[in-house]
Amino acid sequence: MGEALTGLKRSCMCCDVNETMIGKEVTVMGWVQRRRDLGQLLFIALRDKTGLVQIAIDGNVAEKTLFAKAEGVRSEFVLAVRGQVAPRTEGNINPNMKTGKIEIIASEIRILSESETTPFQIEDNITVKDDMRLKYRYLDLRRPSQLRNLVLRHKVVQAMRNFLDGENFLEIETPVLGKSTPEGARDYLVPSRVHPGNFYGLPQSPQLYKQLLMVSGMDRYYQVAKCFRDEDLRADRQPEFTQVDMELSFVDVEDIMDVNERMMQKVFHDILDVDISLPLKRMTYKEAMERFGSDKPDIRFGMELINISDVVAHTEFVIFKNALEAGGSVRAINAEGCGTFPRKKIDSLVEFVKTYRAKGLAWIAINEDGSLKTQISKFFTAEKLAEIVEKMGGKPGDLLLICADQDKVVFDSLGALRLELSKMLGLTKADDFSFLWITEFPMLEWDEEEGRFVAVHHPFTAPMEEDLPLLEADPGKVRAKAYDIVLNGYELGGGSIRIHRRDIQQKMFELLGFTKEDAQQRFGFLLDAFKYGVPPHGGLAFGLDRIIMLMCGATSIRDVIAFPKVKDASCPMTDAPNVVDEKQLDELSICILEEITGAEETAD
């Protein structure tokens, strides 16, 4: 049972207690981190969101009832403590604590709430399975590292809001219950009780609403928006996530890049004391793929892709030959200093690229004496192998890794392989921040399954003016006025200049395989708005969770979200999603069909 708080008021947080308060009475409240019993001397480390302060109870001085109560205190009990601030003795000073030079001599202790033994210790650097941490997330969040992550998240959002306010943006909320317009990831659907058989779609982004706000004359909008996508999860993806979303009128690409560069510069300076040099580096999509095999490259280390197709063009090695004849390429990376890798380790790299649909990986290890070791020696002359080594800039001790296939497979495989090698070799540091803009994305890509073009970003992205003639002649070669901001191999945000001409928007829908009726049915409210004067406009949306993850040095966005989901989009803490009452389903005109396996056999 807990005691009442009546008559006791917290005077300061735990880490607000300092040497200037020596001799003064304070009241602090929090959780017991630990209790040390030295016979007639008890010490309690009390924790709140600011950190720890030491409470001292001397059995030779304190009242017996107070000492007895302190003896009964256990970890994670919630206490209110009143007492006098005193300096610690010389041997009792803890330089690792912010309050390490003082302690509170308790004159009153109230046990506000007791605690059972927690399923894991409330401290950092403990080994606990993620499922256990998330099942007891409210305990996990008591750990200092988790608290720091959420504090940093709060500060980043505040800094962004202050910056955007200073740039004349309006923070405007857009609906969460909207129309499902599936074109990309799957929507989460919400059934309507009032309109049986009809559904709302939870927003994958506020895209259409923010464009309508530009039509409305709002000029500069932003929102810290909750978004939802029903897609497979990974370390940097969740079914519900937060975007810092913005849209601007009467702008072009340079204007949007400028305001976002300056915002990132301010956030990193104010929060991490890290100076970001402007303007940020830029790279076209084509260059990024050719050099790094990725449209979100980590440029903190080299190991760039080299196209050696010309060197091996006339080889009879069937894997290289088939790839080139099929319109693919042969490319390689130089893993410098890895020539001494044992065969077993090299074989693991071969298996790694197979997960990216590569059929295999050729390799050439350059020994310290300059001689070569490779599994493809019988297919090439010594002169041709030397030519490959020269093209790759190989030197003694290096390992050349070669992939041959269609370009997409080669890019995916070698792009992922260089990242895997950077982890193995420890080539990057979490606090080394390298920003990059990727520009000139393809506007469309061909979907073999659907037999039509699909939008690389979304159907409202404007083509580059010089590529407008290609909309008719060769749509697959049209470049978009789209741009992604990348940090350390992660896409932080993406955006584009939007189509504001009705004729181009209709042409885009046509290329995507929509009839006029389809386009009107899905996006009629936007097309109708476009009849009444549309300013040139564009925008960008940041993935807030990813930004915080990188700023914290975390490896998963789950560590920077208060209550995240796990890989199957469920919540171990609340058991969501879950079944609902039959009455609720009836009100929504929903019937759940259950497949009963073996029903026919049972009937027989």
N, C-alpha and C positions, 0 to 999 in steps of 0.2 A: 504493500500500500504506500502511496506517496503522500507527502505532507503538502499543506497548502502554501501558496506564495504570499498570502495575506500579510501586509505590513512590511514586506521586503521588496525593494526595487533595485534592479541592477544599475550600478553607477558607472560601470565601464566594461569593455570587452577584455578578455584575458590578456591579450598582447598590448593593450593600452596601458597596462600597469608598468611603471618605469621608476627610475631612481629619483626623479623629481617628486615622487609621491611618498617617499619614505616618511614614516610617522603618521601618514593619513589613513583614515578608515575607508575601505572600499567594499563593494559588494559585487562579486562576479558569479556567473552561472554557466554551467556547461556539463560535459560528459567526462567521466573519469577515464583517463587514458591508462593509468596504472596506479597502484598503491604500493609503497615500500614501507615495511614494518621493521624498525630498528629497536624493538623493545618498547621503551617509554617514549620513543620519538617516531611519529608517523609522518610520511610525506605522500601527498596526493598530487598527481599531475592532472590538472583540470584543462579540458580542451573545449574551445568553441571555434567558430569559423576563422578567427584570427590566429589561432595557434594555442600554445600551452603556457600555463603559469603554475608555479609550484605552491601548494598549500602545505603549511607546516602545523602539526599539533603536538605540543610537548606535554606528555602525561604528567610531568612533575609540576606543571603550571596550570594546565587546562582543567576545567571542571570534569569530574568523572563521567558525567552523562555525555559530554561532548566527546571525550576520548573514546568512550564505548561506542558511540555512534560512528566515529571515524573508523574504528576497528571493523565495523560491519560493512563498510563500503567495498564494493567490488567494481571491476572494469565495466564501463558503459552505464553505471548508475548516473542519473541526472541529479546534480547538486546545485544548491544555492549556498554560497559561502560569504560570510561577512568577516572582515578581519582587518588587521593593521599591516601596512606594507613595511617590510624590514629588509635590510641588506643581508645577503647571504654571507656566511663565514667564508674565509679565504679558500678553504679546501672544498667548499661546496658550490663554487661558481661554475656554471656550465656555459662555455663560450659558444656552444652550438645552438643555444636557445636565445631567442630575442629577449626573453625575460630572465636570462640566466644569471643576472647579478642581484636579483631581488626575489623575495618570496612573500607570501601573505600568511601572517600568524593568525590562525582562525580563532574567532571568538563565538561564531555560530555556524552550524552546518545544518542544512535541511535537505533531506533526501526527497526530492520531488518525484522521482520515479526510479524503480528498481529495474534491473535487466537480467535476463537469463544469460547463460554462457553463449556468446555469439558463435556462429558456424565457422568463422575465420577471424583472425586477429585484425583489429582496426589499425593497420599501419602499412606503410609502403614496403616494397621489396619483399613481399610474401608471395608464395606460389599457391595460387587458387585458380581452379578451373573457371573459365568464362561463364559457363552455365550457372555455377554456384554464385559467382559475383552478381550476375544479372537477376537471379532468383531473389537475392537479398540486396537489391540495388540500393535501397535506402541505407544499408550498412556500408556498402562499398563507397557510397558518396561521402561518408564521413572521413575516408582516408585523405590525407593532405594533398596527394597528387591529383585526385579526382576533384577536390574542392578548388585547387588552383586552376584546373582546366576550365571550370565553370565561371570562376572569377574573371579569367582572361577573356572568355567568350563575352561576358557582360561588358567588359571594358572595350572590346573591339566594336561591338554593336553601338555603344555610346559614342565612340570616336567617329564611326561612319555616319551616324545620325547628325552629329555636330558638323562634320565636314559638308555633308549634303545640304544641310540647312543653310550653311554659309554660301553655298553655290545656287541658292534660290530654288531648290527642289521642294515639292510638296509631298508629305507623306500621306498617301491615300490608300485605304483598305479596299480591296476588291473581293467579290463574293467567293466563298468556299463551295457553296452549292451552285453549280453551273450546268451547262450543257455538255454532254459527252461528245467530243470531237476527235475520235481515235485516228491518229496519224502519227505513228511512232510507238512509244511504249503503251502498255495496256492501262486503261483508266480503272480507278476504283469507282464502283457504282453505288449509289445510295437510292433505295427504292422510295417512291413517293406514296404516302398513305392517301393523300387527297386526290391524286391522279393515278389510280390503279394501273399497273402494267408499265408505268413510266418511271424513268430513273434520272437522278442527277449524276453528273460526273464530278468527282473531286479534282481540283485543278492540278495538272502536271506542271503548269506555270501560269502566271496571270497574263499570258501573252496577248490574247484578244482584248481583254479588258484594258490593258495598258495602251494598246493601240487606239482603242475607242476614247481613252482619256486624252490622247493627242488630238483626235478629231474634235474633242470637246474644248480644246484650247487651254488645257492645263499646263502645257509647255514643258515643264520638268516634273516628273513624278518619280517617287521611289516608294518601296515597301519592303519591310522584313516579312517575307511571305512564307507561310507553310504550304508545301507542295507534296503531291502524292503520285507515286508511280508503282504500278503492280508489275515489278520486274524482278529477275533473280538478283540476289544480294551478293555483295563482296565487301572487302575491308572499307572501301570508301563510298559505299552505297547503302541507303536505307529506304524502306517503303514510304516513309514520311520524312521529309527533310526541309531545311530552311534555306531560302534564297534571299539575297539582298538584290532586289529587282529594281530596275530603273528604265525609264524611257525619256527621250528628249526630242523636241521639235526643232525644225530649221537647222539641222546639223548634218554633217557628213562624218566619215570614219575618223578623221583626225580629231574632231571635237570630242567624240566619245572616248577615244583612246586617251586624250589629254586629261579629261576629268577623272578617269579611273586610275590612271598612272599616279596622279597627284594624291588621290584618296589612299591608294596602297602605300605610297611614300609616307604619308602622314600617319597612317595606322601603325606601320612597322616602326617608325621613329618614336611615336608617343608610347606605344605599348611595350616594344622590345628593345628600344634604343638602338635599332638597326637602321643604318642609312642606306636607302635605295637610290641608286643613281638614275637620273632621267635624261633623255628618254629611254624607255626600255628597249632591249634588243628586239628586232623583228626578223621574221623568217616566213617565206611563203610555204604553203602546204606542200608544194612539190619539193622544195628544198629540204624540208623537214623529213619527208618520207625517204628521199634519196640518201640523206646523210645519217639519219637516225632510225629509220624504219618505223617512225611513230609520228602522229600529229600532235603529240604532247611530249616532246622529247625532254629528257633530263640532260642538260648541257653542261653539268658540273664536271664531267669527265669526257675523255675522247672516245676511243674505240668506235669510230665512225664506220659506217658501211662503205665499202669500195666496190664499184662495179667492175668486175674482171671479165665480163662477157666477151669483150674484144680480144682479150688474151687467149681465151679458151674456145674461140669461135669455131675453129676447124678441128677440134678434138674429136676422137672417136669414142671417148668415154661416154657411154650411153646415157647416163643420168644428166650430164651437162648438155649433151647433144639434143636429147628429147626436150629438155626445158627450153632451149633456145629455138628449136624448130616450132615449138608451140607458142612462141611469142613471149616467153618468160625471160628470165635473166639469171646470171650467176654472180653472186655478190659474196663478200667476205668481210669479217672483222679481224683485227689484229689484237689479240689478247696479250699485250706486252708483258714479258716476264713469266708467262705461264707455260713455256715450253717444257718445263720439268714436271708438269702434271702427270701423275701415273695414268696408265691406260684405263683403269677403272673409273677415274674421275672424268676422263675425256668421254668415256662411254656414257656416263651419266648426263653429260651435256648433249650427246646425240639423242638420248631418250627424252630430254627436256624439250628439244625443238619439235619432236614428234607430236607433242600435245598441241602444237600450233599448225598441225597438218603437214609439216615438212616430212619428206620421205626419209630423210637422213641428213648427215652432216659430214662433209669431207674435212680432213684436218691435216695440217702440215706443222710439225714441231721442228723448230730450228735449234739444233744442238749448239753448245758453247763453241765448238770448233767450226761451226758454220755448216756442218753436214745436216741433211734433212732426214726426218723420220715421218713417214706418212703411210696410210693404208691404200693410197691410190698411186703408188710409185710405178706399178706395172703398166699403168695406162698412159704415162707421160714420160717424155725424155727428160734427162737431167736439165737440158737447156730450157725446156718449157716450164719445169718446176721452178727454175731460177728466175724465169720471167715473171711468174706469179708472185714469188717472194719479193722481187723488185717493185712490182706494181703495188704491193701491199706495204712497202716500206719496212719489210721484215728484217730483223737483226738477231744475232745469237741470243737465245733464251726466250724468243717469242713463240706464240702459238697462233697459227692462222686457222680460222674456222669458216668453212665455205658452204653455202646453201644454194641449190639450184632448183627453181620451180617457177610457177606464175609469180608475178611481182608481189601480189598481195600476200601470198604464203611466205615469200622470202622476207618481205618487210616485217610481217608479224613475227616470224621466227627469230630473225637476227635482232630485231628491235627488242624483243623480250629477252633474248640471250645476253645482250650487252648489259641489261639491267640486272639479270641474275648474276653475271660475273662481277658487276660492281658491288653487289652485296657480299659475295664470296670473298672479294679482295679488299673490302672496306674502303672503297674509293671516294665515298661521300660522307659528309657530316650533316646532321640534322639542322644545325644552326647556320649552315651555309645556304643562303637564299639566292637563287638565280632565276629571275623572271624573264619571260619571253612572250612576245605576241606572235601568234600564227595567223597568217592572212591568206586571202585568195583561195579559200576552200572551193572544191567543186560544188556546184549548186545542186546537181542531181547525180544519182547513181542508179545503175540498172539492177533491178531485183529479179533474179532468174526465176524464183518460185512464183512470183506474182505476174511476171512477164510485163513489167512496166517500170517506168522511172519512179523513184521515191526521192523525197527531199532529204538532202544530207543534214540540214538543220531543221527547217520547217517551211511550209508552203508560202510564207509571207516574206521570205528573204529576197532582197533585190539582187538582180544580176549586175555585174560590172558593166558600165555603159558601153565599153568597147566590145563587149561580148553579146550585146543585144541581137545582132544579126544571126548569131549562132543558135538562138532560140528556135529558129525555123530550120537552119541548115544542119546543125550538129549539136543538139541539146546537151549531150554528154560532156562536151568540152567547155560549157559555160561556167565561168568562175563567179562565185557569189561575193557580194560585199559583206562578207562574214569574217569574224575575228574571234579567236580564243586567247585568253590570257592564261599562261602556263607557268607553274612554279614547281621546279624539282621533279618533273615527270608527271605532274598532276594537272588536269584541267581545272583551274580555279573558277573560271567563268567564261561565258560565251555570249555572243550577240551578233547583231547585224544591222545594217541599214534596211529598212522595210520597203516593200513595194507600196508606193502611194498612188500609182497610176492604175486605174481600173482595167485598162486594156491589157497591161502586163500581168496583172493578177489573174485575169481570166485565162491568159495564155499559160500561165503557170499551172492553174488547175487542169487545163486541157492536157498538158504534158504529163501530169500526174495520173491521168486516166479518168478524171472526173467529168461527167457530163455537166451541162449547165444546171440541170435539175439537182444532181448530186451536190454541186458546189453551193447552190442556193439552199438546199436542205441542211447542209452542215454549217455553212458560214454565211447564210443570208443576212444575218443582222450586221455583220461586218461589211459585206458588199453594199448593203443598203446605205450604211453610214458613209461609204466612200462616194456617194452621189452628192454629198453636201460640203465639199471643200476639205481636202486632206492635206495637212502640211507634210513636207518631207520630214521623216522621223526615223529614229533608230534607238537601239538600247542595248543593254547588257544585263545579265543576271549572274551574280556570284553564288557559288555553293558555299554558304557560310560554314557549314560543318567541316568541309575540306580545308578551308582557310585556317580555322582554329586548330585542326589536327596537325597541320604543318607548323603552325606557330608554336604549338605545345611540344612538338617533337614526338607526338603519339604515332602509333602505327595503324590505328583504326579510328574511324569517326565515332564508333561506339563509345570511345573514351572521352568524347567531348559533348555528348548528348546526355541529358539528365536520365532519360528513361528510353533507351534504344531497344530495337527489336533484334532477334537473332536471325540466322540464315534463312529459316523458313518463314520469316515475317511474323513470327509469334513473339509474345512477351512472357518469359518464364515467371515473372513476378506476379502478373495478374491473370495468366492463362488466357489472354486474348490472342486470337479470336476464339469464340466459344459459341455454344448453342444458345438459342433464345427460346422464350416461351412460345408455345403453339398459338396463344392468343395474339402475340405480337405479329407472328407470321400471317395469321388470318386478317388482321387489320391492314397488312400491306399486300394482301392478295397474293401471297407467295406460298408455293407448295414445294416442299423438299422431297425429291425423288430418291429413294434408297434402292440400290442394286442389291438384291439378295442372291448371293452366289449359291448355286446348287439348288435353286428353288424347284426346278422341274423334277430333279431326282427325288427330292423330298415328297413332292406330290405323287410320284409313282409309288 
